[in-house]
């Protein structure tokens, strides 16, 4: 039987406008409590952001769901995620697409997320320590790209690595204050991005470089 807390979360997401049944099923199957510290486990089912260390947060479930719904991911897609964080967003995406490549600039977060992916048997998620502004050129092009930190502008490398007709979902705006969540589609002829603003958000800033150098994955 479905846990009552999960059922309530799914109901809340439906009421908030999340209609993608595949997405709702994926969220139902991913235990959010495993992606936060044990001291916050009772709060994992609330619709709010929670700290995960290194000055980062796990986004509230509604934001995760809304961004994923905007991404419109299909089963055969290859997705790039910028900002692995706790690994929760990647775990949801893993149930919706063929392969997820996820970049994280903080070594401690990367290592913790990698363990979670293994424990959940998510063999189609490949995490790596790296600079999100540079993307992952070796694995490009990507059908979908999602960024879970706010950039001052859309990184050129991500535009280049997005496949024709691909979709990029990214918060854009100042480091402090309100940012706007954008959904860009890459024109299959010109290669230009056509964008639309979805809704205001608050994300940690997307910084360049490696936050906590260590064992960098090649």
N, C-alpha and C positions, 0 to 999 in steps of 0.2 A: 504494500500500500504506500502511496506517495506520502512523504512527510508533510505534516500540516504546515510547517514553515515554508517549505518549497511551494506548496499549493497556494498559500497566501501571496507569495512573491509573484508567481505566475499570474494570478488573478489581478494583482496590482499592475503588472506590466500590460496586461490586456486592456485594462481600464485606462491606461495612460496612452494607448494607441499603438501598441506593438501587436501587429496582426500576422506576422510571418510564423506559420505553425512549425516549420522546421527549426527556426530560431528558438521559439519557446520550448520546444522539446530538448534542444541542445542545452539551454539554460537549466532546464529541469534535471538533466543528467549530470551536470557539472556541480559538485558540492563546493559552494563558495567558502564554506568554513575551513576547507583544507588549504586555502590560499591566504589566510591571515594567521597572525599569532594566536596561540591557544588561549591567551587571556582575552582575546576579542571574539572568540568563537560564538558566543551568544548574540553578538551584534552583527554577525556575518550575513544574516538574512534580512537586515534592515536596508532600506533603500537610501544608503548614504556611503560616502567615501570613507575609507579607513586607512590609517598609516601602515606601511609595510617596511619601513626602514629606508636609510639612505636619502631621507627627505622626500620620499615618494609615497604615493597612495594607490590603493586599489579603487578604481572608479565605482560610483554607485551603480547598481544593477540596471537602472533605467537608462543611464548614459551608455553603458556597454551595449544594451539591447538596441537602443536607438542608432548608435553608430554602426552596429553590425547590420541592422536592417537597411540602413542607407547604403551599405557596402554592396548589398544584393549579391551575396556569394552563392555560386553554384557548385555542385558536387565535383566537377572536373577542374575547378580553378586552382591556381597556385597563388598564394597570398603572402605578401610581405607585411609584417608588423614591426613598427618602430616603437620600441619601449616595451620590453617583455614584462617588466615589473614583477608582480607576483606570479604571472603566468595564466591568470584567470581568463583574460580576453583570448589568448592563444588557445586555451583549452576549449572555449566555446567555438572558436573558428574551426578547430580541428574536427569537429563533428559536422561541419557544413561544407568542407572543401577537400580537395585531394591532398594538398600539402601546405603547411604553414612554415615560413621562415621568419624567425623573430630575433631582432637585434636589441641588446641591452648594453648600456654603457657602464653599469655598476656590476662588478664581478660578484659581489655577495648575492645580489638579487638574481643574477644569471644562474649561479650554482643552486640556489634554493628552488628556482623555477624548474631547472633541469631535473632535479630529484622528483618534483611533483609530476612532471610529464611521464617519467619512468614508472612511478608508483601507480599512475592512472592508466598505464598502457597506451599512451598517446604516441605511437611510433611515427605518426606523420607530422610531428612538430620537430623542427630543427632550430634550436636556439644557438646564438653566438654572441660573444662580446664584440661590440663594434660601435662605430660612430654613425648614428642614424642619419646625419646630414649627407653621408656618402652612400647610404643605402647598401645594397648587396649586389654589386654588378655581376659577380660570377654566376648568379642564379637568375638574372634578368632575362627576358621580361616577365613581369608579374601581371596577372589578370586583375588583381586587386591589391591596393596598398592602404593600410590603416595606420595612422599616427596617433599615439596616445599621450602626446605632450604638445604644448602650444608653441608653434614656430612663429618667428617674426615675419616670415614669408615662406612661400612654398619652395623647398629645396630643389634646385635644378636637377640634381642627381635622381631624385624620385620621379620627376617628370620624364626624364630620359628612360628610366627603368620600368615605367608603366607601359603595358602593351597597348596597341591601338584599340580603341573602344573600351579601354580599361577604366576603372573607377578608383579615385583617391579620396579618402575621407580624412580630414585633417583640421585640428583647431588652429586658427591663425589670429594673432593679436599680441598685445603687450605682455611682458613678463608678469606684471602685476595688474590685476583688474579683470574686466570682462573681455573674453575673446569670443570669436564667432566660429562655429563649426561649419566648415565648407565641404561640399561634395562636388568634386571635379570629375568630368568625363573627358577622356582624351580623344580628340577627333581622329578618326581612322585614316583621314586623308592628309590633313595639315599637320597633325601632331600637336596642335594647340589644345590647351585646357579650357573647357567651358564649365564655369562654376556657378553654384547656387549656395546661398547661405541657408543653413537649416535651423539653427537656434543658438542662443548665447550659452557659453560654457565657461568653466574655470578649470584650467589644467596647469600642472607644473610646467616650467619652460623647457623647451627642447634645446639642450645645450650641445655644443660641438665637442668632439674629442671623447676620450675614455675617462669615465668618472673615477674608477677605482682600478688602475692597471694591475694586471695579474697574469694569469695563464690565458693569453689571448688565443682564441681558436682560429686556425688558418682557414 
